[in-house]
Amino acid sequence: MSNELVKKEEASVQKQELTASERFTGMVMKEFQGNVGALNLNEYQKQLIRGYFIGIDNALKKAEEARQNKNSWKSTKEEDKNNLPIIWQNVNMNDLAIAVVHHAKLGLDMQILNHLNAIPYKNNKTQKYDIGFLKGYKGLEYIATQLSLYPIKNIIIELIYSNDVFEIVNKDNITRYNFTIKNPFDRGEIIGGFGYIQYIDESRNKIITLSKKDIDKRKPAYAAAEFWGGEKDKWENGKKVGKEKIDGWYEEMARKTIARATYNAVAIDPKKVNESYAYVIENNDNTYENVIETQVDEEIEENANKEIIDIEEPKQLDAPGEVPQPVSEEKTQDTTTEGPAF
């Protein structure tokens, strides 16, 4: 057997032994180098990218199942159907590779709850799926603490209710606060909230306060009642019969809003700002508002035409970065798709 044939067989065996996540990592590095330039990743960053594959793969499978469900609804008009399968072969891999590298360089971990979530959405111009990355509660906190100009000791996020007692205390050039929950079983109505950034140098401590009015002003334009509460159309047997009030998860949305405002108030060290930080902020700052809320609103409008609507509750109510997903009781067949070809 020639040496050339032996090398080809060895390469084939090695490729077969690589896991899908390892092949994905190799593809990402190759695509990034081809589009951007030289790339040096340490082993930890490669490990994060392997985790991204798992997270993105799961997101694609869930989105594909939802697409097939939506297309099967009798109320869905033919022109409103999405006939582009949500699979790896239809993902914009060039842009994905660049996004994955930059997020990994920041140290965001998709395997940690509320660090980072992958959101596939259709790009009608390219007829491909782009992958948006939603920074969760812990992801925002991680970026703020890692890149802060001044070392941070702790960050506290709290909602304030009408029966609570809250006051800001400025003494000895240090900002502190008194916060008392007088009745944990009846705290009243939400009137606002605060974020407290506690630095190692306590003279730099900072409190960010938002009234309920401030919180509501930051509510996305496409905010769904299932999330923020409010009124929505009521349907019975496929017909609109009026309006109904939905409690939603206002507390969690309010807490998330306060958290974002607080982490954005952390002064970032210019020496720590690199191209990855700039990319993530520029490309993903509005991912939640522009992608998640819009998709949820469309999903709810479609669900309104069905007799049964079931909204799954968030698994962790102390994690405002986690986005509850509306699901239908209607089931379809297993939608396992062919794996990615990398």
C-alpha positions in Angstrom: 0.0 0.0 0.0 1.5 3.4 -1.0 2.3 6.0 1.6 -0.2 8.4 0.1 -3.1 5.8 0.4 -2.1 5.2 4.0 -2.2 8.9 4.8 -5.7 9.2 3.3 -7.0 6.2 5.3 -5.5 7.6 8.5 -7.1 11.0 7.8 -10.4 9.3 7.1 -10.2 7.3 10.4 -9.3 10.5 12.3 -12.2 12.4 10.8 -14.6 9.6 11.8 -13.3 9.6 15.4 -13.9 13.3 15.8 -17.2 14.1 17.5 -19.7 16.5 15.8 -18.8 19.3 18.3 -15.1 18.8 17.4 -15.8 19.0 13.7 -17.9 22.1 14.3 -14.9 23.7 16.2 -12.6 22.9 13.3 -15.1 24.4 10.8 -15.5 27.6 12.9 -11.8 28.1 13.0 -11.4 27.5 9.3 -14.3 29.8 8.4 -13.1 32.6 10.7 -9.6 32.5 9.3 -10.9 32.5 5.7 -13.2 35.6 6.4 -11.3 37.6 9.0 -7.7 36.4 9.3 -5.3 34.7 11.7 -6.9 33.1 14.7 -5.4 31.9 18.0 -7.7 30.1 20.4 -6.7 28.5 23.7 -8.0 25.2 24.8 -10.7 26.7 27.1 -12.1 28.8 24.2 -12.2 25.7 22.0 -14.1 24.0 24.8 -16.6 26.8 24.8 -17.1 26.5 21.0 -17.8 22.7 21.4 -20.4 23.7 23.9 -21.9 26.2 21.4 -22.4 23.4 18.9 -24.6 21.5 21.5 -26.6 24.6 22.3 -27.1 25.6 18.6 -28.0 22.1 17.6 -30.7 21.9 20.3 -32.0 25.3 19.3 -32.2 24.3 15.6 -34.1 21.1 16.4 -36.6 22.9 18.6 -37.1 25.6 16.0 -37.6 23.0 13.2 -40.2 21.3 15.3 -42.0 24.6 15.8 -41.8 25.3 12.0 -43.4 22.0 11.1 -46.1 22.5 13.7 -46.9 25.9 12.4 -47.0 24.7 8.8 -49.4 21.9 9.8 -52.0 24.3 11.3 -55.1 24.4 9.2 -55.4 28.2 9.8 -52.0 28.9 8.3 -52.3 30.3 4.8 -50.0 28.8 2.2 -48.2 32.1 1.6 -47.5 32.4 5.4 -45.8 29.0 5.7 -42.1 28.7 6.1 -40.9 26.0 3.7 -37.2 26.4 4.5 -36.1 23.6 7.0 -34.3 24.9 10.0 -31.3 22.6 9.8 -27.5 23.1 9.8 -27.4 23.0 6.0 -29.5 26.1 5.8 -27.5 28.1 8.4 -25.3 31.1 7.4 -22.1 29.5 8.5 -19.8 32.4 7.6 -21.5 34.8 10.0 -22.0 32.1 12.6 -18.3 31.3 12.7 -17.4 34.9 13.3 -20.1 35.3 16.0 -19.1 32.1 17.8 -15.4 33.1 17.9 -16.1 36.5 19.4 -18.5 35.2 22.0 -16.0 32.5 23.0 -13.2 35.0 23.3 -15.3 36.9 25.8 -15.7 33.7 27.8 -19.5 33.4 27.5 -20.5 29.7 28.1 -23.6 28.3 26.5 -23.5 25.3 28.9 -24.1 27.6 31.9 -27.7 28.5 32.5 -28.5 32.1 31.6 -25.1 32.8 30.2 -25.8 32.7 26.5 -28.7 31.3 24.3 -28.8 30.7 20.5 -31.8 31.9 18.6 -32.2 30.9 14.9 -34.2 33.3 12.7 -34.8 33.4 9.0 -33.0 36.0 6.8 -35.3 36.6 3.9 -32.6 38.3 1.9 -30.2 35.3 1.9 -32.8 32.6 2.4 -30.6 31.3 5.2 -31.0 31.2 8.9 -28.9 33.5 11.0 -28.1 32.6 14.6 -28.7 35.4 17.1 -27.1 35.2 20.5 -29.0 36.3 23.5 -26.9 37.2 26.6 -28.7 36.0 29.7 -28.6 37.3 33.3 -25.4 35.5 34.2 -23.8 36.4 30.8 -24.4 40.1 31.3 -23.0 39.9 34.9 -19.9 38.0 33.6 -19.1 40.6 31.0 -19.6 43.5 33.5 -17.4 42.0 36.2 -14.7 40.7 33.9 -14.3 44.0 31.9 -15.0 46.5 34.7 -12.6 49.4 35.0 -12.6 48.9 38.8 -12.7 45.5 40.6 -16.2 44.5 41.6 -17.1 42.7 44.8 -20.8 42.0 44.2 -23.8 43.1 42.2 -27.3 43.0 43.7 -30.6 43.2 41.8 -33.8 43.7 43.7 -37.4 44.6 43.0 -39.2 47.1 45.4 -42.8 46.7 46.3 -45.2 49.2 47.9 -45.0 47.5 51.3 -41.2 47.4 51.4 -38.9 50.0 52.9 -36.0 51.3 50.8 -33.7 54.2 51.3 -30.3 55.3 49.9 -27.7 56.2 52.5 -24.7 58.3 51.6 -22.2 58.4 54.5 -18.4 58.8 54.7 -18.3 59.1 50.9 -19.8 55.6 50.5 -23.1 54.9 48.9 -25.1 52.3 50.8 -28.8 51.4 51.2 -31.3 50.1 53.7 -33.8 47.6 52.3 -36.4 46.0 54.5 -39.1 43.5 53.4 -41.7 44.1 56.1 -44.1 41.4 55.0 -42.6 38.8 52.6 -46.1 37.2 52.1 -47.8 40.5 51.1 -45.3 42.9 49.6 -47.9 44.9 47.7 -47.5 46.1 44.1 -44.2 46.6 42.3 -43.2 50.3 42.4 -39.6 49.9 41.0 -36.3 48.3 41.7 -32.6 48.9 42.1 -29.2 47.5 41.2 -26.3 47.9 43.6 -22.8 47.7 42.3 -20.4 47.1 45.2 -16.8 47.7 44.3 -13.7 46.6 46.2 -13.1 50.3 46.6 -16.4 51.1 48.4 -16.1 54.8 47.6 -17.0 53.8 44.0 -20.2 52.0 45.0 -23.2 52.8 42.8 -27.0 52.4 43.0 -29.1 52.3 39.9 -32.8 52.9 40.6 -35.7 52.5 38.2 -39.3 53.4 39.0 -42.1 51.2 37.5 -42.6 53.9 34.9 -38.9 53.7 34.0 -39.2 49.9 33.7 -42.3 50.1 31.5 -40.7 52.6 29.2 -38.0 50.0 28.4 -40.6 47.3 27.5 -40.0 46.2 24.0 -42.4 47.3 21.3 -43.4 43.7 20.6 -43.8 42.7 24.2 -46.2 39.8 24.5 -48.9 39.6 27.2 -47.7 36.1 28.1 -44.4 37.7 29.2 -45.2 41.2 30.4 -48.9 40.8 31.3 -51.8 42.8 29.9 -54.6 42.1 27.5 -54.7 39.9 24.5 -57.3 38.7 22.0 -59.4 35.8 23.3 -60.2 33.0 20.9 -62.8 30.2 21.1 -63.2 27.5 18.5 -61.0 29.5 16.1 -63.0 32.8 16.5 -62.1 36.0 18.3 -64.6 36.6 21.1 -63.1 39.6 22.9 -60.2 40.3 25.2 -58.7 38.5 28.2 -56.3 39.7 30.9 -53.0 37.8 31.2 -50.9 38.0 34.3 -47.7 37.0 32.4 -44.3 37.1 34.1 -44.0 40.8 34.8 -41.8 40.4 37.8 -39.2 38.5 35.9 -39.2 40.8 33.0 -38.9 43.8 35.3 -36.0 42.2 37.1 -34.3 41.5 33.8 -34.8 45.1 32.8 -33.2 46.4 36.0 -30.3 43.9 35.6 -29.5 45.1 32.1 -29.6 48.8 33.2 -27.3 48.0 36.2 -24.7 46.0 34.2 -24.7 48.7 31.5 -23.8 51.2 34.2 -20.6 49.4 35.0 -17.6 51.4 33.7 -15.7 49.3 31.2 -11.9 49.4 31.2 -10.8 50.7 27.7 -7.7 48.5 28.0 -9.9 45.4 28.2 -12.1 46.3 25.3 -11.1 44.3 22.3 -12.7 43.5 18.9 -14.7 40.7 20.4 -16.4 43.0 23.0 -17.1 45.6 20.3 -18.6 42.9 18.0 -20.8 41.4 20.7 -22.2 44.8 21.8 -22.7 46.1 18.3 -24.4 43.0 16.9 -26.3 41.6 19.8 -27.3 44.5 22.1 -30.9 44.4 20.7 -31.2 40.6 20.0 -33.9 40.2 22.7 -36.1 43.0 21.4 -35.6 42.5 17.7 -35.7 38.7 17.5 -37.2 37.1 20.6 -40.1 39.4 21.3 -41.0 39.5 17.6 -41.0 35.7 17.2 -43.0 35.3 20.4 -45.6 37.8 19.3 -45.9 36.0 15.9 -46.1 32.7 17.6 -48.9 33.8 19.9 -50.8 35.3 17.0 -50.6 31.9 15.3 -51.6 30.1 18.4 -54.7 32.3 18.8 -56.2 30.4 15.9 -56.1 27.1 17.8 -58.6 25.9 20.3 -55.9 24.8 22.8 -53.0 27.1 23.9 -50.6 26.0 26.6 -47.9 28.3 27.9 -45.0 26.5 29.6 -43.9 28.2 32.8 -40.2 29.2 33.2 -38.3 26.6 35.0 -36.3 29.0 37.1 -38.1 32.2 38.2 -34.9 33.6 39.7 -33.3 33.7 36.3 -34.5 36.7 34.3 -32.2 36.0 31.4 -34.1 32.7 30.7 -36.9 33.2 28.1 -40.0 31.1 28.7 -41.1 29.4 25.4 -44.8 29.1 24.4 -45.6 25.6 23.4 -48.6 23.8 21.9 -50.2 20.6 23.1 -50.3 19.5 19.5 -47.5 17.0 18.9 -45.8 16.0 15.7 -43.5 13.1 14.7 -39.9 13.0 15.7 -38.1 15.7 13.6 -34.5 14.4 14.0 -32.6 15.9 11.1 -29.4 14.9 9.3 -26.3 16.1 11.2 -24.2 19.0 10.0 -21.8 18.3 7.2 -18.5 19.5 8.7 
